[in-house]
Amino acid sequence: MLNDKYERQMKKGVLDMLVLRLLRSEAKYGYQIIQELKEKSRETFLLKDGTLYPILYRLEDDGLVVSRWSSAVGKQVPRKYYEITEEGIKALEKIEDVWQRISDGVGKIMEE
């Protein structure tokens, strides 16, 4: 149980960065983001809707992403797509710099 607590805390700290990173290539809807996080992380990040959507809403409130609804085509239901903004791209670059410094620092300590 103790490991679960630390794992959750560490993952929580990088989710904003990972979501922004996935949106950098193209607009995506929620389930698509969840699936890509799962696949690209080799199941390290298994998010539920209740975890992802508060992140997306916060990023939207901060002006880092915008959302839009798709039109229903045929049997396809409308989906809410999220897209990174210019401000979001700049924030992502800063977050990635911070992440690099932190992971370098952690790596140096763990080598001892």
C-alpha positions as CSV (number, residue, x, y, z in Angstrom):
1,M,0.0,0.0,0.0
2,L,2.8,2.4,0.8
3,N,4.2,2.0,-2.8
4,D,0.8,2.9,-4.2
5,K,0.8,6.2,-2.3
6,Y,4.2,7.2,-3.7
7,E,3.4,6.0,-7.2
8,R,0.1,8.1,-7.3
9,Q,1.9,11.2,-6.0
10,M,4.7,10.9,-8.6
11,K,2.3,10.3,-11.5
12,K,0.0,13.2,-10.4
13,G,2.9,15.6,-10.7
14,V,3.5,14.8,-14.4
15,L,0.0,14.4,-15.8
16,D,-0.4,18.0,-16.9
17,M,2.8,17.7,-18.9
18,L,1.9,14.4,-20.5
19,V,-1.6,15.6,-21.5
20,L,-0.2,18.8,-23.0
21,R,2.4,16.7,-24.8
22,L,-0.2,14.4,-26.4
23,L,-2.2,17.4,-27.5
24,R,0.8,19.0,-29.1
25,S,0.5,16.8,-32.2
26,E,-3.3,17.2,-32.7
27,A,-6.6,17.8,-31.0
28,K,-7.9,14.8,-29.2
29,Y,-11.0,13.7,-27.2
30,G,-10.9,12.4,-23.7
31,Y,-11.1,8.7,-24.3
32,Q,-8.4,9.0,-27.0
33,I,-6.1,10.8,-24.5
34,I,-6.7,8.0,-21.9
35,Q,-5.9,5.3,-24.5
36,E,-2.7,7.0,-25.8
37,L,-1.5,7.5,-22.2
38,K,-2.1,3.8,-21.5
39,E,-0.5,2.6,-24.8
40,K,2.5,5.0,-25.0
41,S,3.4,4.5,-21.3
42,R,3.1,0.7,-21.6
43,E,0.3,0.8,-19.1
44,T,2.1,2.9,-16.5
45,F,-0.6,5.6,-16.8
46,L,-4.0,4.0,-16.5
47,L,-6.3,7.0,-16.1
48,K,-10.1,7.0,-15.4
49,D,-12.4,9.7,-16.7
50,G,-12.6,11.1,-13.2
51,T,-8.9,11.7,-13.2
52,L,-8.5,13.1,-16.7
53,Y,-11.4,15.5,-17.0
54,P,-10.4,17.7,-14.0
55,I,-7.0,18.0,-15.5
56,L,-8.5,19.0,-18.9
57,Y,-10.8,21.5,-17.2
58,R,-7.9,23.0,-15.2
59,L,-5.8,23.3,-18.3
60,E,-8.7,25.0,-20.1
61,D,-9.3,27.4,-17.2
62,D,-5.6,28.3,-17.4
63,G,-5.8,29.0,-21.1
64,L,-3.4,26.2,-22.0
65,V,-6.1,24.2,-24.0
66,V,-9.3,25.0,-25.7
67,S,-12.2,22.6,-26.4
68,R,-14.8,22.3,-29.1
69,W,-17.5,19.9,-29.9
70,S,-17.4,17.9,-33.1
71,S,-20.5,17.5,-35.2
72,A,-22.4,14.2,-35.2
73,V,-21.8,12.4,-38.5
74,G,-23.9,9.4,-39.3
75,K,-24.0,7.2,-36.2
76,Q,-21.0,8.9,-34.6
77,V,-21.9,10.9,-31.5
78,P,-20.5,14.4,-31.0
79,R,-17.2,14.5,-29.1
80,K,-15.5,17.2,-27.2
81,Y,-12.0,17.7,-28.6
82,Y,-9.2,19.4,-26.7
83,E,-6.5,21.4,-28.4
84,I,-3.3,23.0,-27.1
85,T,-3.1,26.8,-27.4
86,E,0.0,28.9,-28.1
87,E,0.2,29.7,-24.4
88,G,-0.1,25.9,-23.7
89,I,2.9,25.2,-26.0
90,K,5.0,27.8,-24.2
91,A,3.9,26.4,-20.9
92,L,4.8,22.9,-22.0
93,E,8.3,23.9,-23.0
94,K,8.8,25.4,-19.5
95,I,7.3,22.4,-17.8
96,E,9.6,20.1,-19.9
97,D,12.7,22.2,-18.8
98,V,11.6,21.8,-15.1
99,W,11.0,18.1,-15.6
100,Q,14.5,17.7,-17.2
101,R,16.2,19.4,-14.3
102,I,14.2,17.4,-11.7
103,S,14.9,14.0,-13.4
104,D,18.6,14.9,-13.9
105,G,18.8,15.8,-10.2
106,V,17.0,12.6,-9.1
107,G,19.3,10.6,-11.4
108,K,22.4,12.0,-9.9
109,I,21.2,11.3,-6.3
110,M,20.1,7.7,-7.2
111,E,23.5,7.0,-8.7
112,E,25.2,7.5,-5.3
